[in-house]
Amino acid sequence: MGIVPLEFEPGMHAETLGLTGEETYRIEPFSIAASCQPGTRAHVVATRASGEVVDFSVIVRIDTPTEAAYVSRGGILPYVLDHLL
């Protein structure tokens, strides 16, 4: 599994959104193929244990074609293995 790096929009951060890290996070709708372009935005839904929902946008930090190739194949290791086989 690859990790998709996300960055808060300018001026936003965990404190301004009241996020503690104990929420359940969902990125929706999310497509790796569509997110492999620099500057792509994604929508995040954070659900607290109480059921309260916090919605916010993030920047998908896939900034180069190489990073896009790694993420689209599930990470650096699968990418390298694909090229070795």
Steps between C-alpha positions, in 0.01 A plus 500: 500500500631842412461806713335801338648818649240764584549860612252735663383793289682827580387642833353169617652257747390238751443757774277727287288198409497364856660172392667283764615205290248269662245550221427256220604654168357435156618656174213526254457457216857398440667361191875442486497554123327837532716606795830453324493853362681777691268729696209255521262558792318231696209513744551349848227397739614457861254330736544536874406225747192709586387473137572868428636549149765751389536560123802669346707513182866404468767524233619164366881535506590289201721756332712314245444227239730272703288541813188434293653177367588383853154570641313356202685170548442486876834637620870494417552128566224380261626753244855361519379138494288572192809630323716204606254241372 
